Amino acid sequence: MTTDRDAPLMTLVWNDHLTGRQGFLVVDRLVRGVASGGLRMRPGCTLEEVAGLARGMTMKEALHYNPEGRYVPLGGAKGGIDCDPRAPEAYDVLVRYLRAMRPYIESFWTTGEDLGLTQDLVDRAAAEAGLVSSIQAVYPLLDDEAAARKRLADAFAVELNGIGLDALVGGCGVAESVLTSLDRAGVPYAGTRVAVQGFGTMGGATARFLERAGLAVVAVADVKGTIANPDGLDVEALLAARDPYGTVDRSVLRPADRELPGDAWLSAEAEVLVPAAVSYAVDTANQARIRARWIVEAANMPVLPAAEALLAARGVTVLPDVVVNSGTNAWWWWTLFGDIGADADEAFACTRRSMRDLVSRMLDRAEADGTSPRAAAHALAADRLPVIAERFGWYR
């Protein structure tokens, strides 16, 4: 009997008999007996999608491995629920899913917010499902569990201009990916235009950091459509007018702001596109509308592989999700394991330093190998996985 060594360690399908909804858990691999990966809720979520995200988590963990740090990378996993998070039954479905997954969360799967869910909602549902925490499987790996849990709780309590630190660090990492690419290309920040698809946790924070760096955010898309202004939107006003799902109250728009169709962000006159919402947003058909020089994947898997090949042929560079949006996951563990404290300045400094180094190494590797940034990121992760396995071991 032979086995596919590239296959996930575990694949699970959950059926909610009350609503007919399905949920999924894929564990790509374990390191020290634990895997890390968030839980998403969206209509149309599939097992294939979750499996791809789980493999991506394995790579994200490996890419942030620092032999001198306290944070030791975990394995990769992902959860998903096929349900609209706005549906009346969504919360009860979430609780039932977590109750069914309780043995895995208690033993080896650490999870948290992802597309469609906030950490507050995950925490509340986890408590109702009888869990101590959504990340309790990692507690046995901590030197001082009580101190670590307090440090992470303190970090989650930090707010800047009404937005929690946990919602900002990921956007800081995405923004740093953009800025690193601009610096390497010799492109000044002033005059560089950005379009963002999705204005939730990741998209909103990315827009804030890029605007503060001097770039102009000229388009923002949410479920109601695209808001655009060629001279730049008032990002702070839009952030203040968001609902919990990232939908902007149009009453705050200025006279020069325009309301356009939902897919207008694709063809925005911008040098940088940041898809920060759903997977598979850019396909072989709509990629032809893109005029940007860079696509920076704040969302997971927003550009289909075939579309990426067509974009590359037109000189459009795609910076892959496995690097770009990895800052949030890393921040959780840097904080919990004690590499950084519950401090915003420390969190942003560590995120910027780590992301700038990682993006630079990825682009250097792509240039040296004559490959895409995505292929280079996968190669960097592949180089590190055997090192992690030799030092810590894993179960496949």
C-alpha positions as CSV (number, residue, x, y, z in Angstrom):
1,M,0.0,0.0,0.0
2,T,1.3,3.4,-0.9
3,T,0.3,6.9,0.4
4,D,0.4,10.3,-1.2
5,R,3.0,12.1,0.9
6,D,1.8,15.5,-0.4
7,A,-1.8,14.8,0.8
8,P,-3.0,16.5,4.0
9,L,-2.6,14.6,7.3
10,M,-6.4,14.8,7.9
11,T,-9.5,15.9,6.0
12,L,-12.9,16.2,7.7
13,V,-16.3,17.1,6.4
14,W,-19.0,18.1,8.9
15,N,-22.7,18.1,8.1
16,D,-25.1,20.3,10.2
17,H,-28.3,18.2,10.3
18,L,-30.4,21.2,11.4
19,T,-29.6,23.4,8.4
20,G,-27.9,21.2,5.8
21,R,-24.8,23.4,6.0
22,Q,-21.4,21.9,5.6
23,G,-18.2,22.6,7.4
24,F,-14.6,21.4,6.8
25,L,-11.4,20.9,8.7
26,V,-8.1,20.2,6.9
27,V,-4.9,19.6,8.8
28,D,-2.0,19.7,6.4
29,R,0.7,18.7,8.9
30,L,1.6,19.0,12.6
31,V,4.7,20.4,14.1
32,R,5.3,19.4,17.7
33,G,1.8,17.9,17.5
34,V,0.1,21.2,16.8
35,A,-1.3,23.0,13.7
36,S,-2.3,26.6,13.2
37,G,-5.0,28.0,10.9
38,G,-8.0,30.3,11.0
39,L,-11.7,29.5,10.5
40,R,-13.6,31.2,7.7
41,M,-17.3,31.4,7.0
42,R,-18.6,32.2,3.6
43,P,-21.3,31.0,1.2
44,G,-19.8,28.6,-1.3
45,C,-16.8,27.6,0.9
46,T,-15.5,24.2,-0.3
47,L,-13.2,21.4,0.9
48,E,-10.8,22.1,-1.9
49,E,-10.6,25.8,-0.9
50,V,-9.9,24.8,2.8
51,A,-7.2,22.3,1.7
52,G,-5.4,24.9,-0.3
53,L,-5.5,27.3,2.6
54,A,-4.2,24.7,5.0
55,R,-1.2,24.1,2.8
56,G,-0.7,27.8,2.7
57,M,-0.6,27.9,6.4
58,T,2.1,25.3,6.6
59,M,4.2,27.6,4.3
60,K,3.4,30.7,6.2
61,E,4.5,29.1,9.5
62,A,7.8,27.9,7.9
63,L,8.6,31.3,6.3
64,H,8.5,33.0,9.6
65,Y,10.8,30.5,11.3
66,N,13.6,32.3,13.3
67,P,15.9,29.8,15.1
68,E,16.8,32.5,17.6
69,G,13.1,33.4,18.4
70,R,10.9,31.9,21.1
71,Y,8.1,31.3,18.6
72,V,8.5,28.0,17.0
73,P,6.5,27.4,13.8
74,L,3.5,25.1,14.0
75,G,2.0,23.0,11.3
76,G,-0.7,24.2,8.9
77,A,-4.5,23.7,9.1
78,K,-7.7,25.5,8.1
79,G,-11.4,25.4,8.9
80,G,-14.3,26.5,6.8
81,I,-18.1,26.7,6.9
82,D,-20.3,27.1,3.9
83,C,-22.7,29.7,5.2
84,D,-23.3,33.4,4.8
85,P,-22.1,35.0,8.1
86,R,-24.9,37.5,7.8
87,A,-27.6,34.7,7.8
88,P,-29.8,34.6,10.9
89,E,-28.7,31.0,11.7
90,A,-25.0,31.7,11.1
91,Y,-24.0,32.0,14.8
92,D,-25.8,28.9,15.8
93,V,-24.1,27.0,12.9
94,L,-20.7,28.3,14.1
95,V,-21.4,27.1,17.7
96,R,-22.4,23.6,16.5
97,Y,-19.4,23.4,14.2
98,L,-17.0,24.3,17.1
99,R,-18.8,21.9,19.4
100,A,-18.2,19.1,16.8
101,M,-14.5,20.2,16.4
102,R,-13.9,20.5,20.1
103,P,-11.8,17.3,20.4
104,Y,-9.5,18.6,17.6
105,I,-9.2,22.2,19.0
106,E,-8.5,20.8,22.4
107,S,-5.8,18.5,21.1
108,F,-4.0,19.9,18.1
109,W,-5.8,22.6,16.0
110,T,-5.3,26.3,17.0
111,T,-7.7,28.6,15.2
112,G,-9.1,32.1,15.1
113,E,-10.8,34.7,12.9
114,D,-10.7,34.6,9.1
115,L,-13.0,35.7,6.3
116,G,-16.5,36.3,7.6
117,L,-15.7,36.0,11.3
118,T,-14.2,38.3,13.9
119,Q,-12.1,37.0,16.8
120,D,-14.7,38.3,19.3
121,L,-17.3,36.2,17.6
122,V,-15.1,33.1,17.5
123,D,-14.2,33.5,21.2
124,R,-17.9,33.9,22.2
125,A,-18.9,30.8,20.1
126,A,-16.0,28.8,21.4
127,A,-17.0,29.5,25.0
128,E,-20.5,28.4,24.2
129,A,-19.2,25.3,22.6
130,G,-17.4,24.4,25.9
131,L,-13.9,25.3,24.8
132,V,-11.3,27.0,27.1
133,S,-9.9,28.9,24.1
134,S,-9.7,28.6,20.3
135,I,-5.9,28.3,20.7
136,Q,-5.8,26.0,23.7
137,A,-3.9,23.2,21.9
138,V,-0.7,25.4,21.9
139,Y,-0.8,26.0,25.7
140,P,1.3,22.9,26.5
141,L,4.1,24.4,24.4
142,L,4.4,27.6,26.4
143,D,6.9,28.2,29.2
144,D,4.5,30.1,31.3
145,E,0.9,29.7,30.2
146,A,-0.6,32.2,32.5
147,A,1.8,35.0,31.6
148,A,1.5,34.2,27.9
149,R,-2.3,34.2,27.9
150,K,-2.3,37.5,29.8
151,R,0.2,39.0,27.3
152,L,-2.0,38.1,24.3
153,A,-5.2,39.3,26.1
154,D,-3.5,42.6,26.8
155,A,-2.4,42.9,23.2
156,F,-5.9,42.3,22.0
157,A,-7.1,45.1,24.3
158,V,-4.8,47.7,22.6
159,E,-6.7,50.1,20.4
160,L,-5.5,52.9,18.1
161,N,-8.1,55.4,16.8
162,G,-10.8,53.0,17.7
163,I,-9.3,50.0,15.9
164,G,-7.9,47.0,17.7
165,L,-4.2,46.1,17.4
166,D,-5.2,42.6,16.3
167,A,-7.1,44.2,13.3
168,L,-4.1,46.4,12.4
169,V,-1.0,44.2,12.4
170,G,-2.1,42.2,9.3
171,G,-2.7,45.4,7.3
172,C,0.7,46.7,8.5
173,G,2.3,43.6,7.0
174,V,0.4,44.0,3.7
175,A,1.4,47.7,3.5
176,E,5.0,46.9,4.2
177,S,4.9,44.3,1.3
178,V,3.7,47.1,-1.0
179,L,6.3,49.6,0.3
180,T,9.1,47.1,0.0
181,S,8.2,46.5,-3.7
182,L,8.0,50.2,-4.4
183,D,11.4,50.8,-2.8
184,R,13.0,48.1,-4.9
185,A,11.5,49.5,-8.1
186,G,12.5,53.1,-7.2
187,V,8.9,54.2,-7.2
188,P,8.1,57.1,-4.9
189,Y,5.2,56.7,-2.4
190,A,3.7,60.1,-3.3
191,G,1.7,59.8,-6.5
192,T,1.3,56.0,-6.2
193,R,-2.4,55.0,-6.3
194,V,-4.0,52.0,-4.7
195,A,-7.3,50.2,-5.1
196,V,-8.5,47.9,-2.3
197,Q,-11.2,45.2,-2.7
198,G,-12.7,44.5,0.7
199,F,-12.7,47.0,3.5
200,G,-12.9,44.7,6.5
201,T,-10.1,43.9,8.9
202,M,-7.3,43.4,6.4
203,G,-8.4,45.8,3.7
204,G,-9.2,48.6,6.0
205,A,-6.0,48.4,8.0
206,T,-4.0,48.2,4.7
207,A,-5.6,51.3,3.4
208,R,-4.9,53.2,6.6
209,F,-1.2,52.3,6.6
210,L,-0.7,53.0,2.9
211,E,-2.5,56.4,3.1
212,R,-0.3,57.3,6.1
213,A,2.8,56.3,4.1
214,G,1.8,58.9,1.4
215,L,0.0,56.7,-1.2
216,A,-3.4,57.7,-2.5
217,V,-6.2,55.2,-2.0
218,V,-8.3,55.9,-5.0
219,A,-10.9,53.0,-4.8
220,V,-12.4,50.9,-2.1
221,A,-14.9,48.0,-2.9
222,D,-17.3,46.5,-0.5
223,V,-20.5,44.4,-0.9
224,K,-22.5,47.5,-2.0
225,G,-20.1,48.5,-4.8
226,T,-16.9,50.5,-5.4
227,I,-16.2,53.9,-3.9
228,A,-13.7,55.9,-6.0
229,N,-12.0,59.2,-6.2
230,P,-9.0,59.8,-8.5
231,D,-7.6,62.4,-6.1
232,G,-7.8,60.0,-3.1
233,L,-10.5,58.9,-0.7
234,D,-10.7,60.0,3.0
235,V,-9.7,56.6,4.4
236,E,-10.2,57.6,8.0
237,A,-13.8,58.7,7.4
238,L,-14.6,55.5,5.6
239,L,-13.1,53.4,8.4
240,A,-15.2,55.2,10.9
241,A,-18.3,54.5,8.9
242,R,-17.9,50.7,8.5
243,D,-20.2,48.1,9.9
244,P,-18.7,44.9,11.4
245,Y,-18.6,43.3,7.9
246,G,-16.6,46.1,6.3
247,T,-19.6,47.8,4.5
248,V,-19.3,51.6,4.4
249,D,-22.2,53.9,5.1
250,R,-22.5,56.0,1.9
251,S,-23.7,59.0,3.8
252,V,-20.1,59.9,4.7
253,L,-19.1,60.2,1.0
254,R,-17.8,63.6,-0.2
255,P,-19.3,65.3,-3.3
256,A,-16.2,64.2,-5.4
257,D,-16.5,60.6,-4.3
258,R,-18.2,58.3,-6.9
259,E,-20.2,55.2,-6.5
260,L,-19.3,52.6,-9.1
261,P,-20.2,48.9,-9.7
262,G,-18.7,46.3,-7.4
263,D,-16.1,45.1,-9.9
264,A,-14.9,48.6,-10.9
265,W,-11.9,48.2,-8.5
266,L,-10.3,45.8,-11.1
267,S,-10.0,48.5,-13.7
268,A,-9.1,51.4,-11.4
269,E,-6.4,53.8,-12.5
270,A,-4.0,52.6,-9.9
271,E,-0.5,51.2,-9.7
272,V,-1.3,48.8,-6.9
273,L,-4.4,46.5,-6.5
274,V,-5.0,44.9,-3.1
275,P,-7.6,42.2,-3.2
276,A,-8.5,41.8,0.5
277,A,-11.8,40.0,0.4
278,V,-12.8,36.7,-1.2
279,S,-10.8,33.9,-2.8
280,Y,-10.8,33.6,-6.6
281,A,-11.6,37.2,-7.3
282,V,-9.3,37.5,-10.3
283,D,-9.9,35.0,-13.1
284,T,-8.8,34.5,-16.7
285,A,-11.6,36.8,-18.0
286,N,-11.5,39.8,-15.6
287,Q,-7.7,39.9,-15.4
288,A,-7.7,41.6,-18.8
289,R,-9.2,44.7,-17.2
290,I,-6.4,45.2,-14.7
291,R,-4.1,48.1,-15.4
292,A,-2.0,48.0,-12.2
293,R,1.7,47.1,-12.0
294,W,1.4,45.1,-8.8
295,I,-1.3,42.9,-7.3
296,V,-0.8,42.4,-3.6
297,E,-2.7,39.5,-2.2
298,A,-4.1,40.5,1.2
299,A,-6.9,37.9,0.9
300,N,-6.2,34.2,0.6
301,M,-6.0,32.8,-2.9
302,P,-7.6,35.8,-4.7
303,V,-5.8,35.3,-8.0
304,L,-6.4,32.1,-9.9
305,P,-3.2,30.4,-11.2
306,A,-4.2,30.7,-14.8
307,A,-5.0,34.4,-14.4
308,E,-1.6,34.9,-12.7
309,A,0.2,33.5,-15.7
310,L,-1.7,35.8,-18.0
311,L,-0.9,38.8,-15.8
312,A,2.8,37.9,-15.6
313,A,2.9,37.9,-19.4
314,R,1.6,41.4,-19.4
315,G,4.2,42.5,-16.8
316,V,1.9,42.5,-13.8
317,T,3.6,41.3,-10.6
318,V,1.5,39.3,-8.1
319,L,2.9,39.3,-4.6
320,P,1.5,36.1,-3.1
321,D,-0.8,35.7,-0.1
322,V,1.5,33.1,1.6
323,V,3.9,36.0,2.3
324,V,1.8,39.2,2.1
325,N,-0.9,38.3,4.7
326,S,1.2,36.2,7.0
327,G,1.8,39.0,9.5
328,T,-1.3,38.5,11.5
329,N,-0.6,34.8,12.2
330,A,3.0,35.6,13.1
331,W,2.0,38.4,15.5
332,W,-0.3,36.1,17.4
333,W,2.6,33.7,18.1
334,W,5.3,36.4,18.6
335,T,3.1,37.8,21.3
336,L,2.0,34.5,22.9
337,F,5.5,33.0,23.0
338,G,7.0,36.3,24.3
339,D,9.1,37.5,21.4
340,I,7.3,40.8,21.7
341,G,5.1,42.4,24.3
342,A,1.5,43.8,24.3
343,D,2.6,47.1,22.7
344,A,1.6,48.6,19.4
345,D,4.9,50.2,18.5
346,E,6.7,46.9,19.2
347,A,4.2,45.0,17.2
348,F,4.4,47.2,14.2
349,A,8.2,47.4,14.3
350,C,8.5,43.6,14.5
351,T,6.0,43.2,11.7
352,R,7.7,45.7,9.4
353,R,11.1,44.3,10.0
354,S,10.0,40.7,9.4
355,M,7.8,41.4,6.4
356,R,10.4,43.6,4.7
357,D,13.0,40.9,5.1
358,L,10.7,38.2,3.9
359,V,9.5,40.1,0.8
360,S,13.0,41.1,0.0
361,R,14.2,37.5,0.2
362,M,11.3,36.3,-1.9
363,L,11.9,38.9,-4.7
364,D,15.7,38.2,-4.6
365,R,14.9,34.5,-5.0
366,A,12.5,35.1,-7.8
367,E,15.1,37.2,-9.6
368,A,17.8,34.7,-9.1
369,D,15.7,31.7,-10.2
370,G,13.9,33.5,-13.0
371,T,10.5,32.6,-11.4
372,S,7.5,34.3,-10.1
373,P,7.3,35.6,-6.5
374,R,4.9,32.9,-5.7
375,A,7.2,30.1,-6.9
376,A,10.1,31.8,-5.0
377,A,8.0,31.9,-1.8
378,H,7.2,28.2,-2.1
379,A,10.9,27.5,-2.7
380,L,11.8,29.4,0.5
381,A,9.3,27.5,2.5
382,A,10.4,24.2,1.0
383,D,14.0,25.0,2.1
384,R,12.9,25.6,5.7
385,L,10.5,22.7,6.2
386,P,13.2,20.0,6.4
387,V,15.1,22.1,8.9
388,I,12.0,22.5,11.1
389,A,11.2,18.8,10.8
390,E,14.8,17.8,11.7
391,R,14.7,20.0,14.8
392,F,11.2,19.6,16.0
393,G,9.6,16.7,14.1
394,W,6.1,16.5,12.7
395,Y,3.4,14.0,11.9
396,R,2.2,13.9,8.3
